[in-house]
């Protein structure tokens, strides 16, 4: 069984659901991504970097074709492999996450460290928050182990309403 990940401190309200300096958020993630790739021996080519920047523009997930359209308008080509290769690279190197439920991708907000996130997805505004999920994953692994099942991979995605949409609906 893989080593358990250390629990990360939980923000009371994730940045995706609260006003924050988004430019600083983007800059921090890009810096951490560059550091991580330097450690891993990977390279952030222009198309990979631009793909990550596009994902970082807002706290929401984007489909591959949405990313491709953006890349194409900026001269990176219109063939689907352009976007898919860049997205696959980002996911493989821990710089982005693939969200199964949405069939979409989101920039990893903590690329400088290995972690096991859970995602909160607002069904009204599409905001997406990444939370540390080590305790949830540990509980799930324990429950599975009781049945003799060994979890190799799990993505935790919860759909609901963010605080802003809850307040707007009230």
Residue pairs with C-beta under 8 A, 6 or more apart in sequence:
1 141
1 150
4 134
4 138
5 114
5 115
5 116
5 134
5 137
6 134
7 132
7 134
7 135
8 110
8 115
8 132
8 134
9 132
10 131
10 132
13 163
14 120
14 129
14 130
14 131
15 22
15 25
15 59
15 109
15 129
16 59
16 60
16 120
16 127
16 128
16 129
16 130
16 162
17 120
17 122
17 127
17 129
17 162
17 163
17 164
18 163
22 58
25 56
25 109
26 53
26 56
26 57
29 52
29 56
29 107
29 108
29 109
29 111
30 49
30 52
30 53
30 56
32 110
32 111
32 112
33 44
33 52
33 95
33 108
33 111
33 112
34 44
35 112
36 42
36 93
36 94
36 95
36 111
36 112
37 43
37 44
37 93
37 95
40 93
42 89
42 93
44 52
45 86
46 76
47 71
47 76
47 82
47 86
48 86
48 89
48 90
50 71
50 74
50 76
51 67
51 71
51 83
51 86
51 87
51 90
52 90
52 95
52 96
52 107
54 62
54 67
54 70
54 71
55 62
55 67
55 90
55 96
55 105
55 106
55 107
56 107
59 106
59 127
59 128
59 129
60 106
60 126
60 127
60 128
61 99
61 102
61 104
61 105
61 106
61 121
61 126
61 128
62 104
62 105
62 106
63 102
63 103
63 104
63 105
64 80
64 83
64 84
64 87
64 104
64 105
65 80
65 83
67 83
67 86
67 87
67 105
68 78
68 80
68 82
68 83
71 77
71 82
71 83
71 86
72 78
72 82
76 82
87 96
87 98
87 105
90 96
90 105
90 107
90 108
91 97
91 98
91 105
94 108
94 111
94 114
95 107
95 108
95 111
96 105
96 106
96 107
96 108
97 105
97 106
97 107
97 108
97 117
97 119
97 130
98 104
98 105
98 155
99 105
99 106
99 119
99 121
99 128
99 155
99 157
100 155
100 157
101 121
101 157
101 159
102 121
102 157
106 119
106 128
106 130
108 117
108 130
109 130
110 117
110 130
115 132
115 134
116 132
116 133
116 134
116 137
117 130
117 131
117 132
117 133
117 156
118 130
118 131
118 132
118 133
118 136
118 156
118 157
118 158
119 128
119 129
119 130
119 131
119 155
119 156
119 157
119 158
120 128
120 129
120 131
120 158
120 160
120 162
121 127
121 128
121 157
121 158
121 159
121 160
122 128
122 160
122 161
122 162
122 164
122 165
123 159
123 160
123 161
124 161
124 162
124 165
124 168
124 169
125 162
125 164
125 165
127 162
127 164
129 162
133 156
136 156
137 151
137 154
137 156
140 151
140 154
141 151
144 150
144 151
161 169
